[in-house]
């Protein structure tokens, strides 16, 4: 029981959750969820939110806040809307992940671009979340849940993604010398077989966080039950210089739908994270997540405690 309580207390939900909802939007929308997150040089928190319009097609819109909790300034129109000239974006843009890349001097945004051929990962670069350089699709569909690691390994970039065609919902990594042509696909983590909480499929959450012990990865796991899919979050640690190596993986989930806004919505019983920020102390992590595919919520944790929990409750990868 003590271990269970420790797990549940790793994240503290903000009392004002959900912090963003469709009612907050300056134009009519159906749902606001699964935001990427970044801290701008002036300390502003920037969320690039997935927004579903009333047709059912998603686009991406920026919300900015001085404190990352309230006082949000939301762009008055979609920030990144599907480009009719890009066939890969025909059915919308979904679930972005953002990382700042020092070598490029810009933020890299990986998002799911949806078309008749299925989902794929696309890349855009930005300095200010106002102007974007679209680089287009990167991998053949079907593919989702992608994040670029913020530095090279040797002469190659690394990209976490899911999945290879014919794969069963696992986490892979690919490499590239130019951010355009990707290959060398290797499996990093697989869904567990049997009754586990992550037995149906897994995928990355926010871009992994570089720590002295390795890349700390929050990932989502799905288990199909009689009432439908259950989405929860777990922890893993990847090797600092060989991120295709999973060093440790938590046995239990660490964050699950509990609050009413996580259990009831367009898709109930879902917590799905694409973004996180770390405070000036280097330890305070804010996890921005989609709740029930309808709202944006935030929970706070300590990076140090997450690593401690993983050491105590994880298995070798």
C-alpha positions in Angstrom: 0.0 0.0 0.0 2.9 2.4 0.8 4.3 1.9 -2.7 0.8 2.6 -4.2 0.5 5.8 -2.3 3.9 7.0 -3.4 3.1 6.3 -7.0 -0.2 8.3 -6.8 1.5 11.3 -5.2 4.2 11.6 -7.9 2.0 14.1 -9.8 -0.2 16.8 -8.2 -3.1 18.0 -10.3 -3.7 21.7 -10.3 -6.8 22.7 -8.4 -8.0 24.9 -11.3 -8.0 22.1 -13.8 -9.0 21.9 -16.6 -7.0 25.0 -17.4 -8.2 25.3 -21.0 -11.5 24.1 -22.5 -13.5 24.7 -25.7 -15.4 27.5 -23.9 -12.2 29.5 -23.6 -11.6 29.5 -27.4 -12.0 32.7 -29.4 -13.8 30.8 -32.2 -16.2 27.9 -32.2 -14.5 24.5 -31.5 -15.5 21.1 -30.3 -12.5 20.1 -28.2 -9.1 21.4 -27.0 -6.5 18.8 -25.9 -3.1 17.1 -26.3 -0.9 20.2 -26.3 2.8 20.5 -26.9 4.6 22.8 -24.4 7.6 25.1 -24.5 9.1 27.8 -22.4 10.0 30.9 -24.4 13.2 33.0 -23.7 11.1 35.6 -21.7 9.6 32.8 -19.5 6.3 32.7 -21.2 4.7 29.2 -21.4 3.6 28.4 -24.9 1.1 25.6 -25.5 0.5 24.4 -29.1 -2.9 22.8 -28.7 -4.7 20.3 -30.8 -8.0 21.8 -31.5 -10.9 19.8 -33.1 -13.3 21.9 -35.1 -17.0 21.2 -35.4 -16.5 19.1 -38.5 -14.2 16.8 -36.6 -11.0 18.0 -38.3 -8.1 19.0 -36.1 -5.6 21.9 -36.3 -3.1 23.5 -34.0 -3.5 26.8 -32.1 -1.1 28.5 -29.7 -2.1 29.6 -26.2 0.4 31.7 -24.2 0.6 32.4 -20.4 3.0 34.3 -18.2 2.6 31.8 -15.4 1.7 28.7 -17.3 -1.6 28.3 -15.4 -4.0 31.1 -16.3 -4.3 34.4 -18.1 -4.0 32.5 -21.4 -3.8 34.6 -24.6 -5.1 32.4 -27.4 -4.4 33.1 -31.1 -7.7 34.4 -32.7 -7.5 31.9 -35.6 -5.7 28.5 -36.1 -2.0 28.9 -35.8 -1.2 25.9 -38.0 -4.1 24.8 -40.1 -4.1 22.0 -42.7 -2.4 23.2 -45.9 -4.5 22.3 -48.9 -1.3 22.1 -51.0 0.0 19.3 -48.8 -1.7 16.0 -49.3 -0.4 14.5 -46.1 -2.5 17.2 -44.2 -5.8 16.6 -45.9 -7.6 15.3 -42.8 -5.9 17.5 -40.2 -3.1 18.1 -37.8 -2.9 16.3 -34.5 -0.8 15.7 -31.3 2.3 17.9 -31.6 5.5 17.5 -29.6 8.0 20.4 -29.4 11.6 20.6 -28.5 14.2 23.4 -28.7 17.2 22.5 -30.8 20.2 24.6 -30.0 22.1 23.7 -33.2 19.2 25.0 -35.2 18.4 27.9 -32.9 14.7 27.0 -33.3 12.0 24.9 -31.9 11.2 21.7 -33.8 7.5 20.8 -33.9 6.7 17.2 -34.8 3.0 16.7 -35.4 0.8 14.0 -36.8 -0.4 14.9 -40.3 -3.5 12.9 -41.4 -4.5 12.0 -44.9 -6.4 9.3 -46.8 -3.3 7.2 -46.7 -3.3 7.4 -42.9 -1.3 9.3 -40.3 2.3 10.3 -40.7 4.8 12.5 -38.9 5.5 16.0 -40.2 8.1 18.6 -39.1 7.9 22.4 -38.8 10.5 24.8 -37.4 9.8 28.0 -35.6 11.5 30.7 -33.5 8.5 32.3 -32.0 5.4 30.1 -32.6 4.1 32.8 -34.9 6.0 31.9 -38.1 6.6 28.3 -39.1 8.8 26.6 -41.7 7.0 23.5 -42.8 9.4 20.7 -43.8 6.6 18.2 -44.7 6.1 14.5 -44.0 9.1 12.5 -42.7 8.0 8.8 -42.6 5.6 6.6 -44.5 2.2 6.1 -43.0 0.9 4.8 -40.7 3.0 6.6 -38.1 2.2 8.6 -34.9 3.6 9.8 -31.6 6.9 11.3 -32.8 9.5 13.5 -31.1 12.9 14.7 -32.2 15.7 14.5 -29.7 17.3 17.9 -29.3 20.9 17.0 -30.3 22.8 14.8 -32.6 24.3 11.5 -31.7 27.6 11.4 -33.6 26.5 13.0 -36.9 22.9 11.8 -36.8 19.6 13.1 -35.5 17.3 10.7 -33.7 13.5 10.5 -33.9 11.2 8.5 -31.6 8.0 7.3 -33.3 5.3 4.7 -33.7 5.0 2.6 -35.7 6.5 0.7 -38.6 3.9 -0.7 -41.0 2.6 -3.9 -39.7 3.9 -3.2 -36.1 1.7 -3.8 -33.2 1.9 -0.5 -31.3 5.5 -0.2 -30.1 8.0 2.6 -29.8 10.7 2.8 -32.4 13.7 5.1 -33.2 15.0 6.4 -36.6 18.0 8.4 -37.5 18.9 11.0 -40.2 21.9 13.2 -41.1 19.7 15.9 -42.6 16.3 15.8 -40.9 14.8 14.7 -44.2 15.7 11.2 -45.0 15.1 8.8 -42.1 16.2 5.2 -41.7 17.9 2.7 -39.4 14.7 2.0 -37.6 15.1 0.1 -34.3 12.6 -0.9 -31.7 13.1 0.8 -28.3 10.2 -0.5 -26.3 7.4 -3.0 -26.9 4.0 -3.4 -25.4 3.8 -5.9 -22.7 1.9 -9.2 -23.3 -0.9 -10.3 -21.0 -3.0 -8.3 -18.6 -0.6 -5.4 -18.2 -1.8 -1.8 -18.2 0.3 -1.2 -21.4 -0.6 -4.4 -23.2 -2.5 -3.1 -26.2 -0.2 -0.4 -27.4 2.3 2.2 -26.2 3.6 5.5 -27.4 5.8 8.3 -26.2 4.4 11.3 -24.3 6.3 14.5 -24.2 9.8 14.6 -25.8 12.1 12.8 -23.4 14.0 14.9 -20.8 17.8 14.8 -20.7 19.0 14.0 -17.2 22.4 12.9 -15.9 21.0 9.3 -15.6 19.5 9.2 -19.1 16.6 10.4 -21.1 13.6 10.4 -18.9 10.6 9.3 -20.9 6.9 9.6 -19.9 5.0 7.3 -22.2 1.3 6.3 -22.6 0.1 2.7 -22.3 -3.3 1.4 -23.4 -5.2 -1.6 -22.3 -8.4 -2.7 -23.9 -11.1 -3.7 -21.5 -14.8 -4.4 -21.7 -15.6 -0.7 -21.3 -13.2 0.4 -24.0 -9.5 1.5 -24.0 -7.8 2.7 -20.8 -5.1 5.3 -21.3 -2.5 5.7 -18.5 1.1 7.1 -18.2 4.3 5.3 -17.2 8.0 6.0 -17.0 11.1 4.7 -18.8 14.8 5.7 -19.0 16.8 5.7 -22.2 20.6 5.7 -22.5 22.1 9.1 -22.9 24.3 8.3 -25.9 22.4 5.3 -27.3 18.7 6.3 -27.0 17.7 3.1 -28.7 18.6 1.3 -25.4 15.9 1.3 -22.7 17.7 1.2 -19.4 14.7 0.9 -17.1 11.0 0.8 -17.4 8.5 1.2 -14.6 6.3 -1.8 -13.8 3.2 0.2 -12.9 1.5 3.2 -14.3 2.1 6.5 -12.5 -0.8 8.6 -13.7 -4.3 7.6 -14.7 -7.8 9.1 -15.2 -9.2 9.9 -11.8 -10.8 13.4 -12.0 -14.2 13.9 -13.5 -12.8 15.9 -16.4 -10.5 13.0 -17.2 -13.2 10.4 -17.0 -16.0 12.2 -18.9 -15.7 13.9 -22.2 -15.5 13.0 -25.9 -13.4 10.0 -25.1 -13.7 9.0 -21.5 -10.9 7.6 -19.2 -8.1 9.2 -21.1 -5.0 11.1 -20.0 -2.7 11.8 -22.9 0.4 13.9 -22.6 2.4 15.5 -25.4 4.1 18.4 -23.6 6.0 19.2 -20.4 8.1 22.1 -19.1 10.8 22.2 -16.5 11.1 25.2 -14.1 14.2 27.3 -13.5 15.1 25.0 -10.6 15.7 22.2 -13.0 13.4 19.9 -11.0 9.8 21.1 -11.2 8.1 19.5 -14.1 4.7 20.6 -15.4 2.9 18.0 -17.4 0.4 19.4 -19.8 -2.0 16.8 -20.9 -5.3 16.1 -22.7 -8.2 15.0 -20.5 -10.9 12.9 -22.0 -9.9 14.2 -25.5 -11.8 17.4 -24.6 -9.8 19.6 -22.2 -6.2 20.7 -21.3 -5.1 20.0 -17.8 -1.8 20.3 -15.9 -0.1 18.3 -13.1 3.2 19.0 -11.3 6.0 16.5 -10.4 9.6 16.5 -9.3 12.1 15.1 -11.8 14.3 13.9 -9.0 11.4 11.9 -7.4 10.4 10.5 -10.8 13.9 9.1 -11.2 14.0 7.8 -7.7 10.7 6.1 -8.2 11.9 4.5 -11.5 15.0 3.2 -9.8 12.9 1.6 -7.1 10.0 0.4 -9.3 11.5 -0.3 -12.6 13.0 -3.3 -14.4 15.9 -3.4 -16.7 14.8 -2.5 -20.2 
